[in-house]
Amino acid sequence: MPQKKDYVNTVHIYVTPEGPKIIESPIKAEILSMLEKEELYFDELLTRLDKSKPTLSSHLKVLEDKGIIGSKSDPADKRKKLFFIKAKQLVELSSDFGVDMDVGDYLYNSIFKVNDATEFNGLLFRAIKIFLLDSGIDINPLLFNMGVLIAESFYEKHPELSLLDIEDFVVFIGELWRKCSDGDVELANKDPLTINIYENLECEELPNLKRPMGAMSSGVITAAFSKYFQSEITVEEIKCRAKGDEYCSFEILKVGKKVEKPLPGGIEFI
């Protein structure tokens, strides 16, 4: 059985219409970590958390009142509520994020392999991500949101893309990707829908960090295919250069609900 994560040492930062919310409560952090993976009923959360009903209800009410999570009734049983993540996660801070490497050595040894400005910018971007991760700061949620904005901005100027069949749509995305990062995109599978990216600038030449690091790529793919299918989707990076794989691979998992864009507001600790 995997070791339970120490949520006391983990802080989540979400953005809601009322502004950023910094989650300091270990119980709320644990609830959000579960809901980030899947929607759950009250009884499922109760079993996994091993807390009393009043305690769980209190935490869920705060999270829902602050716009971080939402809930809906089960169509088959109106008494049952299904909870889901509603806000966008920006950053996660944890003492468990250290990487088993010397970031300075990585940068020193890699910089001599750089041949042009594009490769240097890619190296700098990857080194910053590793340095922050080693410092206990995971900015992958922020990079994911940036990828979403990039794809949405591009799609606004090319609404005709929704008229293409899936193969031609992937070809178009691949041509755009090649211009930006020299990487190659392919449609690996239609069921489940799987996109492979070779020589992905975001992850290429990364050491084995034993975790996926293609967050911005995931955001771009998520937004692009959400627009294409006219429905929100979630994407899982099933292969990554940062996990020792030969290429990055993204699998579209499910169709879900729309999430409203956050508005500016004040920071709040909960």
GULO-263598 format. One record per residue (C-alpha): residue in three letters; x, y, z. Coordinates in pm, 1 decimal. Each point is the difference from the previous one (the first is absolute). Example, Ala and Ser with C-alpha at 12.3 -4.5 7.8 and 13.67 -1.06 7.14 Angstrom:
<atom><aa>ala</aa><xx>1230.0</xx><yy>-450.0</yy><zz>780.0</zz></atom>
<atom><aa>ser</aa><xx>137.0</xx><yy>344.0</yy><zz>-66.0</zz></atom>
***
This chain:
<atom><aa>met</aa><xx>0.0</xx><yy>0.0</yy><zz>0.0</zz></atom>
<atom><aa>pro</aa><xx>145.1</xx><yy>342.7</yy><zz>-94.9</zz></atom>
<atom><aa>gln</aa><xx>95.5</xx><yy>224.8</yy><zz>284.9</zz></atom>
<atom><aa>lys</aa><xx>-258.1</xx><yy>264.7</yy><zz>83.4</zz></atom>
<atom><aa>lys</aa><xx>108.1</xx><yy>350.4</yy><zz>-97.4</zz></atom>
<atom><aa>asp</aa><xx>74.9</xx><yy>243.8</yy><zz>281.4</zz></atom>
<atom><aa>tyr</aa><xx>-251.0</xx><yy>275.3</yy><zz>-75.9</zz></atom>
<atom><aa>val</aa><xx>120.6</xx><yy>205.1</yy><zz>295.9</zz></atom>
<atom><aa>asn</aa><xx>305.4</xx><yy>91.4</yy><zz>-210.3</zz></atom>
<atom><aa>thr</aa><xx>-200.1</xx><yy>76.6</yy><zz>-313.8</zz></atom>
<atom><aa>val</aa><xx>-163.9</xx><yy>330.0</yy><zz>-97.6</zz></atom>
<atom><aa>his</aa><xx>-229.9</xx><yy>36.9</yy><zz>-301.2</zz></atom>
<atom><aa>ile</aa><xx>-72.7</xx><yy>332.6</yy><zz>-168.9</zz></atom>
<atom><aa>tyr</aa><xx>-318.6</xx><yy>34.7</yy><zz>-206.4</zz></atom>
<atom><aa>val</aa><xx>-149.0</xx><yy>292.6</yy><zz>-190.9</zz></atom>
<atom><aa>thr</aa><xx>-372.4</xx><yy>67.7</yy><zz>31.7</zz></atom>
<atom><aa>pro</aa><xx>-225.7</xx><yy>286.1</yy><zz>-116.4</zz></atom>
<atom><aa>glu</aa><xx>61.5</xx><yy>158.9</yy><zz>342.4</zz></atom>
<atom><aa>gly</aa><xx>378.8</xx><yy>-26.4</yy><zz>-31.8</zz></atom>
<atom><aa>pro</aa><xx>280.4</xx><yy>-241.1</yy><zz>99.6</zz></atom>
<atom><aa>lys</aa><xx>-67.6</xx><yy>-243.7</yy><zz>285.0</zz></atom>
<atom><aa>ile</aa><xx>296.2</xx><yy>-153.0</yy><zz>184.7</zz></atom>
<atom><aa>ile</aa><xx>-94.5</xx><yy>-333.4</yy><zz>156.9</zz></atom>
<atom><aa>glu</aa><xx>188.1</xx><yy>-46.6</yy><zz>327.1</zz></atom>
<atom><aa>ser</aa><xx>-235.9</xx><yy>-246.9</yy><zz>169.4</zz></atom>
<atom><aa>pro</aa><xx>139.5</xx><yy>-355.8</yy><zz>-39.2</zz></atom>
<atom><aa>ile</aa><xx>-351.1</xx><yy>-149.3</yy><zz>-13.1</zz></atom>
<atom><aa>lys</aa><xx>-111.8</xx><yy>241.1</yy><zz>-272.3</zz></atom>
<atom><aa>ala</aa><xx>323.4</xx><yy>-71.3</yy><zz>-189.9</zz></atom>
<atom><aa>glu</aa><xx>-67.6</xx><yy>-372.6</yy><zz>18.4</zz></atom>
<atom><aa>ile</aa><xx>-357.8</xx><yy>47.5</yy><zz>-121.3</zz></atom>
<atom><aa>leu</aa><xx>119.2</xx><yy>207.7</yy><zz>-295.8</zz></atom>
<atom><aa>ser</aa><xx>273.0</xx><yy>-249.6</yy><zz>-89.9</zz></atom>
<atom><aa>met</aa><xx>-264.9</xx><yy>-273.0</yy><zz>-19.4</zz></atom>
<atom><aa>leu</aa><xx>-238.0</xx><yy>213.4</yy><zz>-206.1</zz></atom>
<atom><aa>glu</aa><xx>281.2</xx><yy>99.0</yy><zz>-238.9</zz></atom>
<atom><aa>lys</aa><xx>9.3</xx><yy>-366.1</yy><zz>-104.4</zz></atom>
<atom><aa>glu</aa><xx>-376.0</xx><yy>-67.4</yy><zz>-20.6</zz></atom>
<atom><aa>glu</aa><xx>-344.6</xx><yy>115.7</yy><zz>102.8</zz></atom>
<atom><aa>leu</aa><xx>-110.0</xx><yy>-159.3</yy><zz>328.2</zz></atom>
<atom><aa>tyr</aa><xx>-318.2</xx><yy>-40.0</yy><zz>201.2</zz></atom>
<atom><aa>phe</aa><xx>-21.4</xx><yy>114.6</yy><zz>360.8</zz></atom>
<atom><aa>asp</aa><xx>3.0</xx><yy>-359.1</yy><zz>128.8</zz></atom>
<atom><aa>glu</aa><xx>309.2</xx><yy>-81.3</yy><zz>-209.2</zz></atom>
<atom><aa>leu</aa><xx>186.5</xx><yy>297.0</yy><zz>145.7</zz></atom>
<atom><aa>leu</aa><xx>-118.1</xx><yy>-96.4</yy><zz>347.1</zz></atom>
<atom><aa>thr</aa><xx>140.2</xx><yy>-353.3</yy><zz>-35.4</zz></atom>
<atom><aa>arg</aa><xx>334.3</xx><yy>111.7</yy><zz>-140.8</zz></atom>
<atom><aa>leu</aa><xx>55.6</xx><yy>280.0</yy><zz>250.5</zz></atom>
<atom><aa>asp</aa><xx>-117.4</xx><yy>-191.0</yy><zz>306.0</zz></atom>
<atom><aa>lys</aa><xx>-150.2</xx><yy>316.9</yy><zz>150.1</zz></atom>
<atom><aa>ser</aa><xx>-336.9</xx><yy>66.9</yy><zz>159.4</zz></atom>
<atom><aa>lys</aa><xx>-291.4</xx><yy>116.6</yy><zz>-213.0</zz></atom>
<atom><aa>pro</aa><xx>-16.8</xx><yy>344.0</yy><zz>167.2</zz></atom>
<atom><aa>thr</aa><xx>374.9</xx><yy>53.7</yy><zz>-51.9</zz></atom>
<atom><aa>leu</aa><xx>-13.6</xx><yy>-94.1</yy><zz>-367.7</zz></atom>
<atom><aa>ser</aa><xx>-317.1</xx><yy>202.9</yy><zz>-57.6</zz></atom>
<atom><aa>ser</aa><xx>164.5</xx><yy>304.9</yy><zz>155.1</zz></atom>
<atom><aa>his</aa><xx>308.7</xx><yy>-20.2</yy><zz>-223.8</zz></atom>
<atom><aa>leu</aa><xx>-205.9</xx><yy>-64.7</yy><zz>-313.4</zz></atom>
<atom><aa>lys</aa><xx>-224.4</xx><yy>296.0</yy><zz>75.5</zz></atom>
<atom><aa>val</aa><xx>297.1</xx><yy>235.9</yy><zz>31.2</zz></atom>
<atom><aa>leu</aa><xx>155.6</xx><yy>-126.7</yy><zz>-323.0</zz></atom>
<atom><aa>glu</aa><xx>-331.8</xx><yy>29.9</yy><zz>-182.0</zz></atom>
<atom><aa>asp</aa><xx>-81.2</xx><yy>344.7</yy><zz>143.9</zz></atom>
<atom><aa>lys</aa><xx>342.6</xx><yy>123.9</yy><zz>-113.4</zz></atom>
<atom><aa>gly</aa><xx>-59.7</xx><yy>-125.1</yy><zz>-354.8</zz></atom>
<atom><aa>ile</aa><xx>276.7</xx><yy>-262.7</yy><zz>3.3</zz></atom>
<atom><aa>ile</aa><xx>-226.8</xx><yy>-303.2</yy><zz>-34.4</zz></atom>
<atom><aa>gly</aa><xx>-350.8</xx><yy>-54.3</yy><zz>-129.8</zz></atom>
<atom><aa>ser</aa><xx>-263.8</xx><yy>-266.0</yy><zz>53.3</zz></atom>
<atom><aa>lys</aa><xx>-293.0</xx><yy>-152.5</yy><zz>-184.6</zz></atom>
<atom><aa>ser</aa><xx>-275.7</xx><yy>-243.6</yy><zz>85.6</zz></atom>
<atom><aa>asp</aa><xx>3.6</xx><yy>-359.5</yy><zz>-116.5</zz></atom>
<atom><aa>pro</aa><xx>-271.5</xx><yy>-34.4</yy><zz>-269.7</zz></atom>
<atom><aa>ala</aa><xx>-95.4</xx><yy>-338.5</yy><zz>148.3</zz></atom>
<atom><aa>asp</aa><xx>-5.1</xx><yy>119.9</yy><zz>361.2</zz></atom>
<atom><aa>lys</aa><xx>-45.5</xx><yy>371.9</yy><zz>70.6</zz></atom>
<atom><aa>arg</aa><xx>117.5</xx><yy>-52.5</yy><zz>358.8</zz></atom>
<atom><aa>lys</aa><xx>352.5</xx><yy>-85.7</yy><zz>-118.6</zz></atom>
<atom><aa>lys</aa><xx>240.9</xx><yy>281.7</yy><zz>-91.5</zz></atom>
<atom><aa>leu</aa><xx>292.6</xx><yy>-37.8</yy><zz>-236.0</zz></atom>
<atom><aa>phe</aa><xx>290.3</xx><yy>239.3</yy><zz>63.2</zz></atom>
<atom><aa>phe</aa><xx>246.2</xx><yy>127.4</yy><zz>-262.6</zz></atom>
<atom><aa>ile</aa><xx>278.4</xx><yy>257.4</yy><zz>-43.7</zz></atom>
<atom><aa>lys</aa><xx>-133.4</xx><yy>333.0</yy><zz>-125.9</zz></atom>
<atom><aa>ala</aa><xx>294.8</xx><yy>240.5</yy><zz>30.7</zz></atom>
<atom><aa>lys</aa><xx>330.6</xx><yy>0.6</yy><zz>-186.1</zz></atom>
<atom><aa>gln</aa><xx>304.7</xx><yy>-115.7</yy><zz>193.1</zz></atom>
<atom><aa>leu</aa><xx>303.1</xx><yy>223.9</yy><zz>-48.1</zz></atom>
<atom><aa>val</aa><xx>280.6</xx><yy>-126.5</yy><zz>223.0</zz></atom>
<atom><aa>glu</aa><xx>66.6</xx><yy>-275.7</yy><zz>250.2</zz></atom>
<atom><aa>leu</aa><xx>262.2</xx><yy>46.3</yy><zz>272.9</zz></atom>
<atom><aa>ser</aa><xx>142.0</xx><yy>-303.7</yy><zz>175.1</zz></atom>
<atom><aa>ser</aa><xx>309.1</xx><yy>-118.6</yy><zz>183.5</zz></atom>
<atom><aa>asp</aa><xx>-28.2</xx><yy>-326.4</yy><zz>-196.5</zz></atom>
<atom><aa>phe</aa><xx>86.2</xx><yy>149.1</yy><zz>-340.8</zz></atom>
<atom><aa>gly</aa><xx>378.2</xx><yy>-26.6</yy><zz>23.1</zz></atom>
<atom><aa>val</aa><xx>173.1</xx><yy>-149.7</yy><zz>-304.9</zz></atom>
<atom><aa>asp</aa><xx>280.8</xx><yy>-251.8</yy><zz>25.7</zz></atom>
<atom><aa>met</aa><xx>253.6</xx><yy>203.4</yy><zz>-196.0</zz></atom>
<atom><aa>asp</aa><xx>222.3</xx><yy>307.6</yy><zz>11.7</zz></atom>
<atom><aa>val</aa><xx>-179.0</xx><yy>270.1</yy><zz>-199.3</zz></atom>
<atom><aa>gly</aa><xx>321.2</xx><yy>198.2</yy><zz>-41.9</zz></atom>
<atom><aa>asp</aa><xx>180.0</xx><yy>-299.4</yy><zz>-150.2</zz></atom>
<atom><aa>tyr</aa><xx>-294.0</xx><yy>-64.0</yy><zz>-232.9</zz></atom>
<atom><aa>leu</aa><xx>12.4</xx><yy>355.1</yy><zz>-133.4</zz></atom>
<atom><aa>tyr</aa><xx>380.7</xx><yy>1.8</yy><zz>-24.5</zz></atom>
<atom><aa>asn</aa><xx>16.2</xx><yy>-330.2</yy><zz>-189.1</zz></atom>
<atom><aa>ser</aa><xx>-294.8</xx><yy>79.8</yy><zz>-227.3</zz></atom>
<atom><aa>ile</aa><xx>95.9</xx><yy>349.7</yy><zz>-107.8</zz></atom>
<atom><aa>phe</aa><xx>294.5</xx><yy>-128.7</yy><zz>-206.4</zz></atom>
<atom><aa>lys</aa><xx>-242.3</xx><yy>-203.5</yy><zz>-212.9</zz></atom>
<atom><aa>val</aa><xx>-196.6</xx><yy>311.4</yy><zz>-101.0</zz></atom>
<atom><aa>asn</aa><xx>32.2</xx><yy>96.0</yy><zz>-367.1</zz></atom>
<atom><aa>asp</aa><xx>-238.8</xx><yy>294.3</yy><zz>-40.2</zz></atom>
<atom><aa>ala</aa><xx>-229.2</xx><yy>242.1</yy><zz>180.8</zz></atom>
<atom><aa>thr</aa><xx>-300.0</xx><yy>-235.1</yy><zz>-18.3</zz></atom>
<atom><aa>glu</aa><xx>191.8</xx><yy>-278.4</yy><zz>174.8</zz></atom>
<atom><aa>phe</aa><xx>133.1</xx><yy>244.5</yy><zz>260.4</zz></atom>
<atom><aa>asn</aa><xx>-348.7</xx><yy>133.0</yy><zz>78.7</zz></atom>
<atom><aa>gly</aa><xx>-126.3</xx><yy>-356.4</yy><zz>32.7</zz></atom>
<atom><aa>leu</aa><xx>284.2</xx><yy>-88.8</yy><zz>236.6</zz></atom>
<atom><aa>leu</aa><xx>-62.1</xx><yy>312.1</yy><zz>208.9</zz></atom>
<atom><aa>phe</aa><xx>-371.0</xx><yy>-77.7</yy><zz>23.8</zz></atom>
<atom><aa>arg</aa><xx>64.3</xx><yy>-359.6</yy><zz>109.0</zz></atom>
<atom><aa>ala</aa><xx>269.5</xx><yy>102.6</yy><zz>249.8</zz></atom>
<atom><aa>ile</aa><xx>-236.7</xx><yy>250.8</yy><zz>164.0</zz></atom>
<atom><aa>lys</aa><xx>-267.2</xx><yy>-269.5</yy><zz>35.5</zz></atom>
<atom><aa>ile</aa><xx>247.9</xx><yy>-240.5</yy><zz>159.6</zz></atom>
<atom><aa>phe</aa><xx>142.4</xx><yy>267.7</yy><zz>230.4</zz></atom>
<atom><aa>leu</aa><xx>-346.9</xx><yy>96.5</yy><zz>123.0</zz></atom>
<atom><aa>leu</aa><xx>-99.9</xx><yy>-362.4</yy><zz>46.7</zz></atom>
<atom><aa>asp</aa><xx>315.2</xx><yy>-65.0</yy><zz>201.6</zz></atom>
<atom><aa>ser</aa><xx>-90.9</xx><yy>305.8</yy><zz>209.1</zz></atom>
<atom><aa>gly</aa><xx>-342.0</xx><yy>-149.1</yy><zz>76.3</zz></atom>
<atom><aa>ile</aa><xx>-197.8</xx><yy>196.9</yy><zz>-259.3</zz></atom>
<atom><aa>asp</aa><xx>-196.4</xx><yy>-184.1</yy><zz>-268.2</zz></atom>
<atom><aa>ile</aa><xx>-108.2</xx><yy>246.3</yy><zz>-271.6</zz></atom>
<atom><aa>asn</aa><xx>-140.2</xx><yy>-267.3</yy><zz>-231.5</zz></atom>
<atom><aa>pro</aa><xx>-361.0</xx><yy>108.3</yy><zz>71.7</zz></atom>
<atom><aa>leu</aa><xx>92.0</xx><yy>356.2</yy><zz>-100.0</zz></atom>
<atom><aa>leu</aa><xx>173.6</xx><yy>-120.6</yy><zz>-317.1</zz></atom>
<atom><aa>phe</aa><xx>-305.5</xx><yy>-210.5</yy><zz>-83.3</zz></atom>
<atom><aa>asn</aa><xx>-221.0</xx><yy>308.9</yy><zz>23.0</zz></atom>
<atom><aa>met</aa><xx>245.3</xx><yy>191.6</yy><zz>-220.1</zz></atom>
<atom><aa>gly</aa><xx>-22.1</xx><yy>-276.5</yy><zz>-259.9</zz></atom>
<atom><aa>val</aa><xx>-379.1</xx><yy>25.9</yy><zz>9.6</zz></atom>
<atom><aa>leu</aa><xx>15.4</xx><yy>377.0</yy><zz>-62.6</zz></atom>
<atom><aa>ile</aa><xx>243.2</xx><yy>-47.3</yy><zz>-289.9</zz></atom>
<atom><aa>ala</aa><xx>-225.3</xx><yy>-251.1</yy><zz>-174.7</zz></atom>
<atom><aa>glu</aa><xx>-318.2</xx><yy>196.2</yy><zz>66.1</zz></atom>
<atom><aa>ser</aa><xx>155.8</xx><yy>320.4</yy><zz>-137.0</zz></atom>
<atom><aa>phe</aa><xx>114.8</xx><yy>-180.2</yy><zz>-314.4</zz></atom>
<atom><aa>tyr</aa><xx>-334.7</xx><yy>-172.5</yy><zz>-49.1</zz></atom>
<atom><aa>glu</aa><xx>-187.0</xx><yy>332.2</yy><zz>10.4</zz></atom>
<atom><aa>lys</aa><xx>176.5</xx><yy>96.9</yy><zz>-323.1</zz></atom>
<atom><aa>his</aa><xx>-56.7</xx><yy>-338.4</yy><zz>-164.3</zz></atom>
<atom><aa>pro</aa><xx>-357.7</xx><yy>-114.7</yy><zz>80.5</zz></atom>
<atom><aa>glu</aa><xx>-6.0</xx><yy>-188.3</yy><zz>-329.9</zz></atom>
<atom><aa>leu</aa><xx>216.9</xx><yy>-269.7</yy><zz>158.1</zz></atom>
<atom><aa>ser</aa><xx>-311.9</xx><yy>-165.1</yy><zz>142.7</zz></atom>
<atom><aa>leu</aa><xx>-103.2</xx><yy>-86.2</yy><zz>-356.8</zz></atom>
<atom><aa>leu</aa><xx>303.7</xx><yy>-223.8</yy><zz>-52.9</zz></atom>
<atom><aa>asp</aa><xx>-6.4</xx><yy>-372.2</yy><zz>63.8</zz></atom>
<atom><aa>ile</aa><xx>206.9</xx><yy>-119.7</yy><zz>294.7</zz></atom>
<atom><aa>glu</aa><xx>299.7</xx><yy>-107.0</yy><zz>-211.7</zz></atom>
<atom><aa>asp</aa><xx>27.5</xx><yy>335.9</yy><zz>-177.8</zz></atom>
<atom><aa>phe</aa><xx>-52.8</xx><yy>184.2</yy><zz>327.1</zz></atom>
<atom><aa>val</aa><xx>296.0</xx><yy>-181.9</yy><zz>157.7</zz></atom>
<atom><aa>val</aa><xx>210.1</xx><yy>73.9</yy><zz>-308.8</zz></atom>
<atom><aa>phe</aa><xx>-79.8</xx><yy>370.9</yy><zz>34.8</zz></atom>
<atom><aa>ile</aa><xx>88.2</xx><yy>-4.1</yy><zz>369.7</zz></atom>
<atom><aa>gly</aa><xx>322.2</xx><yy>-183.2</yy><zz>-87.2</zz></atom>
<atom><aa>glu</aa><xx>99.6</xx><yy>265.9</yy><zz>-252.5</zz></atom>
<atom><aa>leu</aa><xx>-58.4</xx><yy>272.4</yy><zz>257.6</zz></atom>
<atom><aa>trp</aa><xx>195.6</xx><yy>-194.2</yy><zz>261.8</zz></atom>
<atom><aa>arg</aa><xx>294.3</xx><yy>-48.6</yy><zz>-235.9</zz></atom>
<atom><aa>lys</aa><xx>21.7</xx><yy>375.5</yy><zz>-59.6</zz></atom>
<atom><aa>cys</aa><xx>11.4</xx><yy>69.1</yy><zz>372.7</zz></atom>
<atom><aa>ser</aa><xx>223.6</xx><yy>-276.7</yy><zz>129.2</zz></atom>
<atom><aa>asp</aa><xx>124.0</xx><yy>-220.6</yy><zz>-286.0</zz></atom>
<atom><aa>gly</aa><xx>-193.4</xx><yy>-290.6</yy><zz>154.4</zz></atom>
<atom><aa>asp</aa><xx>-208.1</xx><yy>-252.3</yy><zz>-194.1</zz></atom>
<atom><aa>val</aa><xx>-362.8</xx><yy>-81.1</yy><zz>86.1</zz></atom>
<atom><aa>glu</aa><xx>-182.8</xx><yy>-316.2</yy><zz>-102.8</zz></atom>
<atom><aa>leu</aa><xx>-341.5</xx><yy>-152.5</yy><zz>52.1</zz></atom>
<atom><aa>ala</aa><xx>98.2</xx><yy>-327.8</yy><zz>164.4</zz></atom>
<atom><aa>asn</aa><xx>-346.6</xx><yy>-137.2</yy><zz>69.6</zz></atom>
<atom><aa>lys</aa><xx>-364.1</xx><yy>99.1</yy><zz>-43.8</zz></atom>
<atom><aa>asp</aa><xx>-145.5</xx><yy>-211.1</yy><zz>280.9</zz></atom>
<atom><aa>pro</aa><xx>107.5</xx><yy>111.6</yy><zz>247.0</zz></atom>
<atom><aa>leu</aa><xx>108.0</xx><yy>316.1</yy><zz>-175.6</zz></atom>
<atom><aa>thr</aa><xx>376.9</xx><yy>18.0</yy><zz>45.4</zz></atom>
<atom><aa>ile</aa><xx>244.6</xx><yy>266.4</yy><zz>-119.3</zz></atom>
<atom><aa>asn</aa><xx>376.0</xx><yy>-56.5</yy><zz>-7.2</zz></atom>
<atom><aa>ile</aa><xx>256.1</xx><yy>281.1</yy><zz>-6.3</zz></atom>
<atom><aa>tyr</aa><xx>357.6</xx><yy>-76.5</yy><zz>-100.0</zz></atom>
<atom><aa>glu</aa><xx>285.0</xx><yy>234.9</yy><zz>96.2</zz></atom>
<atom><aa>asn</aa><xx>-235.3</xx><yy>205.2</yy><zz>216.2</zz></atom>
<atom><aa>leu</aa><xx>193.7</xx><yy>316.0</yy><zz>91.0</zz></atom>
<atom><aa>glu</aa><xx>-166.0</xx><yy>9.4</yy><zz>342.4</zz></atom>
<atom><aa>cys</aa><xx>136.8</xx><yy>-340.7</yy><zz>101.7</zz></atom>
<atom><aa>glu</aa><xx>283.2</xx><yy>-81.8</yy><zz>-241.4</zz></atom>
<atom><aa>glu</aa><xx>337.6</xx><yy>-61.9</yy><zz>163.9</zz></atom>
<atom><aa>leu</aa><xx>-150.5</xx><yy>-1.5</yy><zz>348.1</zz></atom>
<atom><aa>pro</aa><xx>152.9</xx><yy>-245.3</yy><zz>247.3</zz></atom>
<atom><aa>asn</aa><xx>-220.1</xx><yy>-278.9</yy><zz>130.9</zz></atom>
<atom><aa>leu</aa><xx>-213.9</xx><yy>181.8</yy><zz>259.3</zz></atom>
<atom><aa>lys</aa><xx>-238.0</xx><yy>-299.4</yy><zz>25.9</zz></atom>
<atom><aa>arg</aa><xx>-302.1</xx><yy>223.5</yy><zz>-60.1</zz></atom>
<atom><aa>pro</aa><xx>-165.1</xx><yy>157.4</yy><zz>-306.6</zz></atom>
<atom><aa>met</aa><xx>111.1</xx><yy>356.4</yy><zz>-73.1</zz></atom>
<atom><aa>gly</aa><xx>-188.1</xx><yy>87.1</yy><zz>-320.3</zz></atom>
<atom><aa>ala</aa><xx>-249.8</xx><yy>225.6</yy><zz>176.3</zz></atom>
<atom><aa>met</aa><xx>-12.6</xx><yy>277.0</yy><zz>-259.5</zz></atom>
<atom><aa>ser</aa><xx>-31.4</xx><yy>-259.4</yy><zz>-276.6</zz></atom>
<atom><aa>ser</aa><xx>-288.3</xx><yy>-158.4</yy><zz>191.1</zz></atom>
<atom><aa>gly</aa><xx>-167.9</xx><yy>339.5</yy><zz>23.1</zz></atom>
<atom><aa>val</aa><xx>37.1</xx><yy>66.4</yy><zz>-372.2</zz></atom>
<atom><aa>ile</aa><xx>-138.3</xx><yy>-343.6</yy><zz>-90.0</zz></atom>
<atom><aa>thr</aa><xx>-284.8</xx><yy>28.8</yy><zz>248.7</zz></atom>
<atom><aa>ala</aa><xx>-115.1</xx><yy>339.1</yy><zz>-128.0</zz></atom>
<atom><aa>ala</aa><xx>49.2</xx><yy>-83.5</yy><zz>-368.8</zz></atom>
<atom><aa>phe</aa><xx>-203.2</xx><yy>-319.6</yy><zz>15.4</zz></atom>
<atom><aa>ser</aa><xx>-259.1</xx><yy>157.2</yy><zz>231.1</zz></atom>
<atom><aa>lys</aa><xx>-60.3</xx><yy>259.7</yy><zz>-270.9</zz></atom>
<atom><aa>tyr</aa><xx>3.1</xx><yy>-264.1</yy><zz>-271.8</zz></atom>
<atom><aa>phe</aa><xx>-257.8</xx><yy>-220.2</yy><zz>174.2</zz></atom>
<atom><aa>gln</aa><xx>-187.0</xx><yy>300.7</yy><zz>145.0</zz></atom>
<atom><aa>ser</aa><xx>20.5</xx><yy>-159.3</yy><zz>344.3</zz></atom>
<atom><aa>glu</aa><xx>246.5</xx><yy>10.5</yy><zz>288.2</zz></atom>
<atom><aa>ile</aa><xx>240.9</xx><yy>-294.2</yy><zz>25.9</zz></atom>
<atom><aa>thr</aa><xx>269.4</xx><yy>-119.6</yy><zz>235.7</zz></atom>
<atom><aa>val</aa><xx>337.1</xx><yy>-129.2</yy><zz>-113.9</zz></atom>
<atom><aa>glu</aa><xx>251.1</xx><yy>-231.5</yy><zz>165.0</zz></atom>
<atom><aa>glu</aa><xx>366.7</xx><yy>-6.0</yy><zz>-95.8</zz></atom>
<atom><aa>ile</aa><xx>55.6</xx><yy>-375.7</yy><zz>-6.2</zz></atom>
<atom><aa>lys</aa><xx>357.9</xx><yy>19.0</yy><zz>-129.6</zz></atom>
<atom><aa>cys</aa><xx>260.6</xx><yy>271.9</yy><zz>47.8</zz></atom>
<atom><aa>arg</aa><xx>367.5</xx><yy>58.2</yy><zz>-66.3</zz></atom>
<atom><aa>ala</aa><xx>25.7</xx><yy>105.1</yy><zz>365.9</zz></atom>
<atom><aa>lys</aa><xx>-105.8</xx><yy>-355.1</yy><zz>97.2</zz></atom>
<atom><aa>gly</aa><xx>261.3</xx><yy>-162.6</yy><zz>-218.6</zz></atom>
<atom><aa>asp</aa><xx>-228.7</xx><yy>-59.9</yy><zz>-300.0</zz></atom>
<atom><aa>glu</aa><xx>115.5</xx><yy>59.5</yy><zz>-356.9</zz></atom>
<atom><aa>tyr</aa><xx>-278.7</xx><yy>250.8</yy><zz>-68.9</zz></atom>
<atom><aa>cys</aa><xx>-294.0</xx><yy>175.2</yy><zz>165.2</zz></atom>
<atom><aa>ser</aa><xx>-346.4</xx><yy>-150.6</yy><zz>-41.9</zz></atom>
<atom><aa>phe</aa><xx>-333.0</xx><yy>155.1</yy><zz>98.5</zz></atom>
<atom><aa>glu</aa><xx>-324.6</xx><yy>-192.8</yy><zz>37.2</zz></atom>
<atom><aa>ile</aa><xx>-335.0</xx><yy>178.2</yy><zz>0.5</zz></atom>
<atom><aa>leu</aa><xx>-187.4</xx><yy>-156.1</yy><zz>287.0</zz></atom>
<atom><aa>lys</aa><xx>-351.8</xx><yy>135.5</yy><zz>17.9</zz></atom>
<atom><aa>val</aa><xx>-243.1</xx><yy>272.1</yy><zz>-88.6</zz></atom>
<atom><aa>gly</aa><xx>-96.6</xx><yy>220.6</yy><zz>291.3</zz></atom>
<atom><aa>lys</aa><xx>-147.0</xx><yy>331.8</yy><zz>100.0</zz></atom>
<atom><aa>lys</aa><xx>98.1</xx><yy>353.1</yy><zz>-90.0</zz></atom>
<atom><aa>val</aa><xx>202.1</xx><yy>199.0</yy><zz>255.7</zz></atom>
<atom><aa>glu</aa><xx>-53.7</xx><yy>375.3</yy><zz>12.8</zz></atom>
<atom><aa>lys</aa><xx>306.9</xx><yy>219.5</yy><zz>-36.4</zz></atom>
<atom><aa>pro</aa><xx>110.0</xx><yy>154.5</yy><zz>331.1</zz></atom>
<atom><aa>leu</aa><xx>-20.2</xx><yy>372.8</yy><zz>63.0</zz></atom>
<atom><aa>pro</aa><xx>249.9</xx><yy>216.8</yy><zz>191.9</zz></atom>
<atom><aa>gly</aa><xx>-42.8</xx><yy>19.1</yy><zz>376.9</zz></atom>
<atom><aa>gly</aa><xx>175.8</xx><yy>-7.9</yy><zz>336.1</zz></atom>
<atom><aa>ile</aa><xx>205.3</xx><yy>-286.4</yy><zz>142.3</zz></atom>
<atom><aa>glu</aa><xx>-166.4</xx><yy>-202.0</yy><zz>275.0</zz></atom>
<atom><aa>phe</aa><xx>139.0</xx><yy>-275.1</yy><zz>225.3</zz></atom>
<atom><aa>ile</aa><xx>-237.9</xx><yy>-284.9</yy><zz>85.5</zz></atom>
***
